[in-house]
């Protein structure tokens, strides 16, 4: 049940971000170290929301893998 509530909350936040971005058709100038580009606010919000979601998901998955491996190592050490 907790998973469903979390997914619902994430989807609501993403929907709000996309709605906010779609209402703004102004152009943004993004300056990188080696390049510069102009994109709309909608594209920027979509891009950065997606990147943030994927990074959060990656960190969560890595954290769970590390936690499970530590538990398995502790169990194995206690059995010896």
Biopython code that builds the backbone (N, CA, C, O; Angstrom):
import numpy as np
from Bio.PDB.StructureBuilder import StructureBuilder

atoms = [
    (1, "UNK", "N", (0.817, -1.191, 0.000)),
    (1, "UNK", "CA", (0.000, 0.000, 0.000)),
    (1, "UNK", "C", (0.865, 1.261, 0.000)),
    (1, "UNK", "O", (0.539, 2.249, -0.658)),
    (2, "UNK", "N", (1.969, 1.213, 0.746)),
    (2, "UNK", "CA", (2.864, 2.365, 0.809)),
    (2, "UNK", "C", (3.442, 2.686, -0.566)),
    (2, "UNK", "O", (3.615, 3.854, -0.915)),
    (3, "UNK", "N", (3.738, 1.652, -1.340)),
    (3, "UNK", "CA", (4.271, 1.837, -2.689)),
    (3, "UNK", "C", (3.277, 2.576, -3.573)),
    (3, "UNK", "O", (3.656, 3.472, -4.328)),
    (4, "UNK", "N", (2.008, 2.200, -3.479)),
    (4, "UNK", "CA", (0.988, 2.851, -4.294)),
    (4, "UNK", "C", (0.805, 4.318, -3.927)),
    (4, "UNK", "O", (0.630, 5.165, -4.803)),
    (5, "UNK", "N", (0.845, 4.613, -2.640)),
    (5, "UNK", "CA", (0.715, 6.001, -2.202)),
    (5, "UNK", "C", (1.911, 6.822, -2.684)),
    (5, "UNK", "O", (1.746, 7.956, -3.133)),
    (6, "UNK", "N", (3.109, 6.254, -2.594)),
    (6, "UNK", "CA", (4.310, 6.951, -3.050)),
    (6, "UNK", "C", (4.259, 7.195, -4.551)),
    (6, "UNK", "O", (4.555, 8.298, -5.010)),
    (7, "UNK", "N", (3.885, 6.172, -5.324)),
    (7, "UNK", "CA", (3.785, 6.343, -6.779)),
    (7, "UNK", "C", (2.727, 7.378, -7.144)),
    (7, "UNK", "O", (2.932, 8.176, -8.059)),
    (8, "UNK", "N", (1.613, 7.371, -6.449)),
    (8, "UNK", "CA", (0.574, 8.360, -6.707)),
    (8, "UNK", "C", (1.082, 9.765, -6.433)),
    (8, "UNK", "O", (0.843, 10.680, -7.221)),
    (9, "UNK", "N", (1.782, 9.941, -5.318)),
    (9, "UNK", "CA", (2.338, 11.241, -4.953)),
    (9, "UNK", "C", (3.340, 11.717, -6.004)),
    (9, "UNK", "O", (3.334, 12.891, -6.377)),
    (10, "UNK", "N", (4.191, 10.827, -6.479)),
    (10, "UNK", "CA", (5.186, 11.175, -7.503)),
    (10, "UNK", "C", (4.496, 11.564, -8.802)),
    (10, "UNK", "O", (4.880, 12.542, -9.444)),
    (11, "UNK", "N", (3.483, 10.806, -9.190)),
    (11, "UNK", "CA", (2.767, 11.126, -10.422)),
    (11, "UNK", "C", (2.050, 12.470, -10.327)),
    (11, "UNK", "O", (2.002, 13.210, -11.310)),
    (12, "UNK", "N", (1.496, 12.798, -9.168)),
    (12, "UNK", "CA", (0.844, 14.092, -8.980)),
    (12, "UNK", "C", (1.863, 15.223, -9.108)),
    (12, "UNK", "O", (1.595, 16.231, -9.760)),
    (13, "UNK", "N", (3.029, 15.055, -8.484)),
    (13, "UNK", "CA", (4.070, 16.083, -8.592)),
    (13, "UNK", "C", (4.546, 16.261, -10.031)),
    (13, "UNK", "O", (4.736, 17.388, -10.488)),
    (14, "UNK", "N", (4.737, 15.160, -10.742)),
    (14, "UNK", "CA", (5.141, 15.265, -12.149)),
    (14, "UNK", "C", (4.057, 15.934, -12.989)),
    (14, "UNK", "O", (4.364, 16.733, -13.875)),
    (15, "UNK", "N", (2.804, 15.617, -12.720)),
    (15, "UNK", "CA", (1.714, 16.246, -13.463)),
    (15, "UNK", "C", (1.675, 17.751, -13.211)),
    (15, "UNK", "O", (1.478, 18.528, -14.145)),
    (16, "UNK", "N", (1.860, 18.166, -11.971)),
    (16, "UNK", "CA", (1.884, 19.598, -11.656)),
    (16, "UNK", "C", (3.054, 20.274, -12.374)),
    (16, "UNK", "O", (2.903, 21.377, -12.898)),
    (17, "UNK", "N", (4.208, 19.624, -12.401)),
    (17, "UNK", "CA", (5.368, 20.199, -13.082)),
    (17, "UNK", "C", (5.102, 20.344, -14.583)),
    (17, "UNK", "O", (5.446, 21.367, -15.175)),
    (18, "UNK", "N", (4.497, 19.333, -15.197)),
    (18, "UNK", "CA", (4.218, 19.408, -16.625)),
    (18, "UNK", "C", (3.134, 20.443, -16.941)),
    (18, "UNK", "O", (3.211, 21.126, -17.962)),
    (19, "UNK", "N", (2.130, 20.560, -16.074)),
    (19, "UNK", "CA", (1.091, 21.572, -16.283)),
    (19, "UNK", "C", (1.689, 22.968, -16.160)),
    (19, "UNK", "O", (1.393, 23.849, -16.968)),
    (20, "UNK", "N", (2.522, 23.165, -15.158)),
    (20, "UNK", "CA", (3.193, 24.456, -14.991)),
    (20, "UNK", "C", (4.023, 24.783, -16.225)),
    (20, "UNK", "O", (3.983, 25.908, -16.723)),
    (21, "UNK", "N", (4.759, 23.823, -16.708)),
    (21, "UNK", "CA", (5.611, 24.050, -17.872)),
    (21, "UNK", "C", (4.824, 24.314, -19.138)),
    (21, "UNK", "O", (5.239, 25.121, -19.969)),
    (22, "UNK", "N", (3.698, 23.647, -19.296)),
    (22, "UNK", "CA", (2.921, 23.838, -20.523)),
    (22, "UNK", "C", (2.235, 25.193, -20.572)),
    (22, "UNK", "O", (1.887, 25.661, -21.656)),
    (23, "UNK", "N", (2.032, 25.832, -19.434)),
    (23, "UNK", "CA", (1.389, 27.141, -19.395)),
    (23, "UNK", "C", (2.369, 28.276, -19.703)),
    (23, "UNK", "O", (1.945, 29.404, -19.952)),
    (24, "UNK", "N", (3.649, 27.995, -19.688)),
    (24, "UNK", "CA", (4.668, 29.013, -19.939)),
    (24, "UNK", "C", (5.373, 28.718, -21.261)),
    (24, "UNK", "O", (6.094, 27.728, -21.382)),
    (25, "UNK", "N", (5.160, 29.582, -22.247)),
    (25, "UNK", "CA", (5.786, 29.359, -23.551)),
    (25, "UNK", "C", (6.986, 30.277, -23.777)),
    (25, "UNK", "O", (7.422, 30.470, -24.912)),
    (26, "UNK", "N", (7.508, 30.834, -22.707)),
    (26, "UNK", "CA", (8.679, 31.693, -22.824)),
    (26, "UNK", "C", (9.915, 30.842, -23.093)),
    (26, "UNK", "O", (9.946, 29.650, -22.790)),
    (27, "UNK", "N", (10.935, 31.483, -23.669)),
    (27, "UNK", "CA", (12.183, 30.782, -23.947)),
    (27, "UNK", "C", (13.191, 31.025, -22.834)),
    (27, "UNK", "O", (13.292, 32.121, -22.282)),
    (28, "UNK", "N", (13.926, 29.975, -22.527)),
    (28, "UNK", "CA", (15.021, 30.054, -21.564)),
    (28, "UNK", "C", (16.334, 29.881, -22.303)),
    (28, "UNK", "O", (16.413, 29.124, -23.270)),
    (29, "UNK", "N", (17.350, 30.571, -21.855)),
    (29, "UNK", "CA", (18.684, 30.375, -22.400)),
    (29, "UNK", "C", (19.495, 29.611, -21.363)),
    (29, "UNK", "O", (19.741, 30.108, -20.264)),
    (30, "UNK", "N", (19.904, 28.407, -21.717)),
    (30, "UNK", "CA", (20.717, 27.590, -20.824)),
    (30, "UNK", "C", (22.166, 27.661, -21.281)),
    (30, "UNK", "O", (22.481, 27.350, -22.429)),
    (31, "UNK", "N", (23.042, 28.074, -20.374)),
    (31, "UNK", "CA", (24.467, 28.157, -20.687)),
    (31, "UNK", "C", (25.189, 26.981, -20.051)),
    (31, "UNK", "O", (25.199, 26.833, -18.829)),
    (32, "UNK", "N", (25.788, 26.154, -20.880)),
    (32, "UNK", "CA", (26.602, 25.043, -20.411)),
    (32, "UNK", "C", (28.055, 25.489, -20.429)),
    (32, "UNK", "O", (28.361, 26.614, -20.823)),
    (33, "UNK", "N", (28.935, 24.619, -20.009)),
    (33, "UNK", "CA", (30.361, 24.963, -20.052)),
    (33, "UNK", "C", (30.848, 25.162, -21.479)),
    (33, "UNK", "O", (31.693, 26.020, -21.732)),
    (34, "UNK", "N", (30.324, 24.380, -22.411)),
    (34, "UNK", "CA", (30.821, 24.440, -23.790)),
    (34, "UNK", "C", (29.758, 24.849, -24.797)),
    (34, "UNK", "O", (30.064, 24.985, -25.982)),
    (35, "UNK", "N", (28.532, 25.047, -24.369)),
    (35, "UNK", "CA", (27.474, 25.358, -25.336)),
    (35, "UNK", "C", (26.408, 26.236, -24.689)),
    (35, "UNK", "O", (26.388, 26.449, -23.477)),
    (36, "UNK", "N", (25.537, 26.728, -25.536)),
    (36, "UNK", "CA", (24.391, 27.528, -25.107)),
    (36, "UNK", "C", (23.206, 27.098, -25.958)),
    (36, "UNK", "O", (23.340, 26.872, -27.160)),
    (37, "UNK", "N", (22.045, 26.990, -25.321)),
    (37, "UNK", "CA", (20.851, 26.591, -26.056)),
    (37, "UNK", "C", (19.645, 27.353, -25.539)),
    (37, "UNK", "O", (19.622, 27.785, -24.387)),
    (38, "UNK", "N", (18.667, 27.515, -26.374)),
    (38, "UNK", "CA", (17.411, 28.143, -25.982)),
    (38, "UNK", "C", (16.306, 27.113, -26.105)),
    (38, "UNK", "O", (16.086, 26.554, -27.179)),
    (39, "UNK", "N", (15.609, 26.859, -25.002)),
    (39, "UNK", "CA", (14.480, 25.934, -24.997)),
    (39, "UNK", "C", (13.326, 26.595, -24.259)),
    (39, "UNK", "O", (13.523, 27.547, -23.504)),
    (40, "UNK", "N", (12.127, 26.083, -24.482)),
    (40, "UNK", "CA", (10.960, 26.647, -23.811)),
    (40, "UNK", "C", (10.937, 26.202, -22.352)),
    (40, "UNK", "O", (11.606, 25.244, -21.965)),
    (41, "UNK", "N", (10.159, 26.915, -21.562)),
    (41, "UNK", "CA", (10.022, 26.578, -20.142)),
    (41, "UNK", "C", (9.419, 25.189, -20.000)),
    (41, "UNK", "O", (9.814, 24.436, -19.110)),
    (42, "UNK", "N", (8.469, 24.835, -20.859)),
    (42, "UNK", "CA", (7.845, 23.515, -20.797)),
    (42, "UNK", "C", (8.880, 22.412, -21.006)),
    (42, "UNK", "O", (8.886, 21.413, -20.288)),
    (43, "UNK", "N", (9.741, 22.598, -21.978)),
    (43, "UNK", "CA", (10.774, 21.593, -22.236)),
    (43, "UNK", "C", (11.771, 21.522, -21.085)),
    (43, "UNK", "O", (12.214, 20.433, -20.722)),
    (44, "UNK", "N", (12.128, 22.662, -20.509)),
    (44, "UNK", "CA", (13.076, 22.686, -19.396)),
    (44, "UNK", "C", (12.480, 22.002, -18.162)),
    (44, "UNK", "O", (13.153, 21.210, -17.502)),
    (45, "UNK", "N", (11.230, 22.307, -17.857)),
    (45, "UNK", "CA", (10.586, 21.674, -16.704)),
    (45, "UNK", "C", (10.475, 20.173, -16.917)),
    (45, "UNK", "O", (10.749, 19.401, -15.999)),
    (46, "UNK", "N", (10.085, 19.753, -18.089)),
    (46, "UNK", "CA", (9.979, 18.324, -18.388)),
    (46, "UNK", "C", (11.331, 17.647, -18.290)),
    (46, "UNK", "O", (11.455, 16.579, -17.690)),
    (47, "UNK", "N", (12.338, 18.259, -18.873)),
    (47, "UNK", "CA", (13.681, 17.690, -18.875)),
    (47, "UNK", "C", (14.230, 17.546, -17.462)),
    (47, "UNK", "O", (14.702, 16.474, -17.084)),
    (48, "UNK", "N", (14.172, 18.612, -16.687)),
    (48, "UNK", "CA", (14.761, 18.578, -15.347)),
    (48, "UNK", "C", (13.931, 17.766, -14.362)),
    (48, "UNK", "O", (14.489, 17.173, -13.438)),
    (49, "UNK", "N", (12.622, 17.725, -14.534)),
    (49, "UNK", "CA", (11.796, 16.855, -13.686)),
    (49, "UNK", "C", (12.107, 15.388, -13.973)),
    (49, "UNK", "O", (12.227, 14.583, -13.050)),
    (50, "UNK", "N", (12.235, 15.049, -15.233)),
    (50, "UNK", "CA", (12.572, 13.678, -15.612)),
    (50, "UNK", "C", (13.948, 13.267, -15.119)),
    (50, "UNK", "O", (14.125, 12.160, -14.610)),
    (51, "UNK", "N", (14.925, 14.158, -15.271)),
    (51, "UNK", "CA", (16.282, 13.865, -14.792)),
    (51, "UNK", "C", (16.286, 13.695, -13.271)),
    (51, "UNK", "O", (16.925, 12.780, -12.753)),
    (52, "UNK", "N", (15.586, 14.561, -12.562)),
    (52, "UNK", "CA", (15.508, 14.452, -11.105)),
    (52, "UNK", "C", (14.836, 13.163, -10.662)),
    (52, "UNK", "O", (15.278, 12.530, -9.704)),
    (53, "UNK", "N", (13.774, 12.772, -11.348)),
    (53, "UNK", "CA", (13.087, 11.524, -11.029)),
    (53, "UNK", "C", (14.005, 10.328, -11.253)),
    (53, "UNK", "O", (14.079, 9.438, -10.406)),
    (54, "UNK", "N", (14.695, 10.299, -12.373)),
    (54, "UNK", "CA", (15.598, 9.183, -12.670)),
    (54, "UNK", "C", (16.774, 9.119, -11.697)),
    (54, "UNK", "O", (17.171, 8.031, -11.279)),
    (55, "UNK", "N", (17.331, 10.267, -11.336)),
    (55, "UNK", "CA", (18.428, 10.273, -10.361)),
    (55, "UNK", "C", (17.956, 9.792, -8.988)),
    (55, "UNK", "O", (18.657, 9.030, -8.322)),
    (56, "UNK", "N", (16.796, 10.226, -8.572)),
    (56, "UNK", "CA", (16.241, 9.763, -7.300)),
    (56, "UNK", "C", (15.975, 8.271, -7.301)),
    (56, "UNK", "O", (16.241, 7.586, -6.314)),
    (57, "UNK", "N", (15.452, 7.766, -8.408)),
    (57, "UNK", "CA", (15.203, 6.343, -8.543)),
    (57, "UNK", "C", (16.508, 5.555, -8.505)),
    (57, "UNK", "O", (16.586, 4.513, -7.856)),
    (58, "UNK", "N", (17.527, 6.046, -9.196)),
    (58, "UNK", "CA", (18.830, 5.379, -9.207)),
    (58, "UNK", "C", (19.452, 5.337, -7.815)),
    (58, "UNK", "O", (19.974, 4.301, -7.403)),
    (59, "UNK", "N", (19.404, 6.439, -7.095)),
    (59, "UNK", "CA", (19.970, 6.486, -5.740)),
    (59, "UNK", "C", (19.212, 5.533, -4.812)),
    (59, "UNK", "O", (19.824, 4.843, -3.997)),
    (60, "UNK", "N", (17.892, 5.495, -4.932)),
    (60, "UNK", "CA", (17.092, 4.608, -4.098)),
    (60, "UNK", "C", (17.418, 3.143, -4.383)),
    (60, "UNK", "O", (17.559, 2.349, -3.453)),
    (61, "UNK", "N", (17.538, 2.786, -5.642)),
    (61, "UNK", "CA", (17.860, 1.403, -6.004)),
    (61, "UNK", "C", (19.244, 1.023, -5.499)),
    (61, "UNK", "O", (19.423, -0.061, -4.945)),
    (62, "UNK", "N", (20.218, 1.896, -5.683)),
    (62, "UNK", "CA", (21.565, 1.604, -5.186)),
    (62, "UNK", "C", (21.588, 1.474, -3.670)),
    (62, "UNK", "O", (22.266, 0.596, -3.137)),
    (63, "UNK", "N", (20.859, 2.333, -2.971)),
    (63, "UNK", "CA", (20.795, 2.270, -1.518)),
    (63, "UNK", "C", (20.197, 0.944, -1.047)),
    (63, "UNK", "O", (20.684, 0.339, -0.093)),
    (64, "UNK", "N", (19.143, 0.502, -1.721)),
    (64, "UNK", "CA", (18.526, -0.778, -1.349)),
    (64, "UNK", "C", (19.459, -1.948, -1.623)),
    (64, "UNK", "O", (19.530, -2.878, -0.819)),
    (65, "UNK", "N", (20.175, -1.918, -2.742)),
    (65, "UNK", "CA", (21.116, -2.995, -3.059)),
    (65, "UNK", "C", (22.226, -3.054, -2.015)),
    (65, "UNK", "O", (22.582, -4.138, -1.554)),
    (66, "UNK", "N", (22.769, -1.916, -1.642)),
    (66, "UNK", "CA", (23.835, -1.874, -0.637)),
    (66, "UNK", "C", (23.312, -2.365, 0.713)),
    (66, "UNK", "O", (23.997, -3.114, 1.409)),
    (67, "UNK", "N", (22.115, -1.950, 1.078)),
    (67, "UNK", "CA", (21.531, -2.369, 2.353)),
    (67, "UNK", "C", (21.308, -3.876, 2.402)),
    (67, "UNK", "O", (21.591, -4.515, 3.415)),
    (68, "UNK", "N", (20.797, -4.449, 1.300)),
    (68, "UNK", "CA", (20.572, -5.896, 1.252)),
    (68, "UNK", "C", (21.881, -6.665, 1.288)),
    (68, "UNK", "O", (21.971, -7.713, 1.927)),
    (69, "UNK", "N", (22.895, -6.152, 0.609)),
    (69, "UNK", "CA", (24.181, -6.858, 0.607)),
    (69, "UNK", "C", (24.827, -6.806, 1.991)),
    (69, "UNK", "O", (25.469, -7.771, 2.405)),
    (70, "UNK", "N", (24.666, -5.698, 2.709)),
    (70, "UNK", "CA", (25.194, -5.618, 4.076)),
    (70, "UNK", "C", (24.480, -6.598, 4.995)),
    (70, "UNK", "O", (25.116, -7.238, 5.834)),
    (71, "UNK", "N", (23.156, -6.721, 4.844)),
    (71, "UNK", "CA", (22.410, -7.676, 5.650)),
    (71, "UNK", "C", (22.847, -9.106, 5.351)),
    (71, "UNK", "O", (23.024, -9.909, 6.267)),
    (72, "UNK", "N", (23.018, -9.420, 4.083)),
    (72, "UNK", "CA", (23.449, -10.769, 3.706)),
    (72, "UNK", "C", (24.847, -11.055, 4.242)),
    (72, "UNK", "O", (25.117, -12.162, 4.707)),
    (73, "UNK", "N", (25.730, -10.073, 4.182)),
    (73, "UNK", "CA", (27.093, -10.254, 4.696)),
    (73, "UNK", "C", (27.071, -10.469, 6.205)),
    (73, "UNK", "O", (27.817, -11.300, 6.723)),
    (74, "UNK", "N", (26.224, -9.731, 6.912)),
    (74, "UNK", "CA", (26.112, -9.876, 8.357)),
    (74, "UNK", "C", (25.564, -11.253, 8.729)),
    (74, "UNK", "O", (26.067, -11.890, 9.654)),
    (75, "UNK", "N", (24.539, -11.715, 8.016)),
    (75, "UNK", "CA", (23.980, -13.049, 8.262)),
    (75, "UNK", "C", (25.026, -14.131, 8.025)),
    (75, "UNK", "O", (25.154, -15.067, 8.814)),
    (76, "UNK", "N", (25.763, -13.998, 6.946)),
    (76, "UNK", "CA", (26.782, -14.999, 6.608)),
    (76, "UNK", "C", (27.879, -15.018, 7.669)),
    (76, "UNK", "O", (28.376, -16.081, 8.044)),
    (77, "UNK", "N", (28.246, -13.849, 8.141)),
    (77, "UNK", "CA", (29.303, -13.756, 9.158)),
    (77, "UNK", "C", (28.835, -14.352, 10.486)),
    (77, "UNK", "O", (29.622, -14.984, 11.190)),
    (78, "UNK", "N", (27.552, -14.155, 10.835)),
    (78, "UNK", "CA", (27.015, -14.708, 12.069)),
    (78, "UNK", "C", (26.876, -16.234, 12.012)),
    (78, "UNK", "O", (26.978, -16.903, 13.041)),
    (79, "UNK", "N", (26.645, -16.780, 10.826)),
    (79, "UNK", "CA", (26.503, -18.222, 10.675)),
    (79, "UNK", "C", (27.846, -18.935, 10.776)),
    (79, "UNK", "O", (27.873, -20.133, 11.058)),
    (80, "UNK", "N", (28.931, -18.259, 10.561)),
    (80, "UNK", "CA", (30.249, -18.897, 10.618)),
    (80, "UNK", "C", (30.715, -19.178, 11.990)),
    (80, "UNK", "O", (31.808, -19.713, 12.173)),
]
sb = StructureBuilder()
sb.init_structure("model")
sb.init_model(0)
sb.init_chain("A")
sb.init_seg("    ")
for serial, (resi, resn, name, xyz) in enumerate(atoms, 1):
    if name == "N":
        sb.init_residue(resn, " ", resi, " ")
    sb.init_atom(name, np.array(xyz, "f"), 0.0, 1.0, " ", f" {name:<3s}", serial, name[0])
structure = sb.get_structure()
